[in-house]
Amino acid sequence: MALYNELRSRDFSQVKGQEKAVAILKSVLKEKRLPNAILLVGVRGTGKTSIARILARHVNCEHPTEDGPCGNCASCREILAGNSMDVLELDAASNNSVEDVHTLIKAAQYVP
């Protein structure tokens, strides 16, 4: 496992420097009013991917807590291992051509 994945935040309580973003997401999740899209922007190293992964696990978690996913249920374990059919991580830096977007749109048409 790569070092950045090994040290990546596992729940919202471990995210540092993004208190406002975490508070907003926690509020949205508490009210169970998840928007259709969430745009995470910022310079490199600000925690965008970590927050997105925590959010994806929380939404799919069988026993979510206030600070995020439980980390113990089957869904959490599958997502952490990268084996979940419900969560697909897309790297915008690698998928930036028109053809890449067409491929992603075609792949998104199939329900897991």
N, C-alpha and C positions, 0 to 999 in steps of 0.2 A: 504494500500500500504506500502510495506517495505520502511524503511528509505533510503536505498541505491538507490532504484528506484525513490524515491521522489526527491533526490538531484542529480540524474544522469544528466550529460550534455545533453542539448536538441539540440544543434547545434555545429558546429565546433568552433565558437567564444568562447564557454564556456569551451572547453577542455584546461586544463592547463598541462604544462610539456611535451607535445607531439607535439611541434611546427613543427618539421621536418616531422613527419608522417602526420600531418594535411595539411601541405603545399603540400606534394606529392599527397595526395588524392584530394585536391582541384584542383591541376593542371590536374590530370587525369580526374576528373569530368568536368572541364571546356573544355577540349579538346574532351570530349565525347568518350574517348577511354578506357572504363572500361575493365580491364583484366579478364580472365576467373576465376582466383582465387587470393585472397589477404590473405596473411598469417600474422596475428597479433600475435606477440610473446612478452613475457616479464614476469616479476615477477608479483605476485598478487598485484592488486591495481593500476596498471599503466594506466588503461583506455581502455583496449582491447575491452571489451564488450560494453562500451559506444561508442567508435569509430565505432564498427561494427553496432550498432543499428542506429547511425546517418547516416552512409553510406547506410544502407538498406532503411531507410526512404527517403533519398535524391534520390536514384535510382528510387524509386517508386512514388515520389512526383509529383503532377500535376503542381506545381508552385515553383520549387526549387529556392533558392537564392544563392548568393555567399558563404554564411556561412553555408549552409545546407538546410534541408527541411523547407517548410513554416510552418508546424505544424498545419495548418488550414484546409487543403483539406481532403476529405473523406479517402484517402489512408493513410495519416499521422495519422489521428485519429484512424483508424483501427489498424495500427501497434502499436501505443502507448498503445492501449487497449489490445493488444495481440490477436485480432480477425481476423487478416489478413490471407488469404489463400496463399498469395504470399510470406510471410516471416515466416520462421520457425527457431527458435533459438535452436541450438543444443549445449548441454553442454558436452564438451569432457571429463570432469571428471566423468560424470555419464554414458557416452556411450563409454566405453573403452574395451569391450570384442569383440571377433570375432562375436558372435551372435548379439550383438548390431549393429555392422557395417552392417551385412547382413540385419537386419531389416531396417536400415536407407537407404540402397541401394534399397530395395524393395519399400519403401515408396516414394523415390525420382523418381521412374518411372512414377508416376501419375502426370499429369499436372493439376494445380489448375483450 
